Amino acid sequence: MNFPDFRTAFANTIAAEGQRSFFSSGNRLYIRDKENHAMAAGFSKA
C-alpha cells in the first residue's frame, strides 16, 4: 500500500484509540499524546 493509504490507516487507528491525535507537516507525520506533546512518528515519503 502506498504512503497516503498507510497514513490514513494509521491515523484511523490512533483516532479509534481516542487517546492521541495526529497531524502531518510536509513529509512527516506527528503524533500528539494526551499531554499534547508532539512527537515525530518517523514516517516519511520515499
Secondary structure as UniProt FT lines:
FT   HELIX           3..17
FT   STRAND          21..25
FT   TURN            26..27
FT   STRAND          28..32
FT   TURN            34..35
FT   STRAND          38..40
//
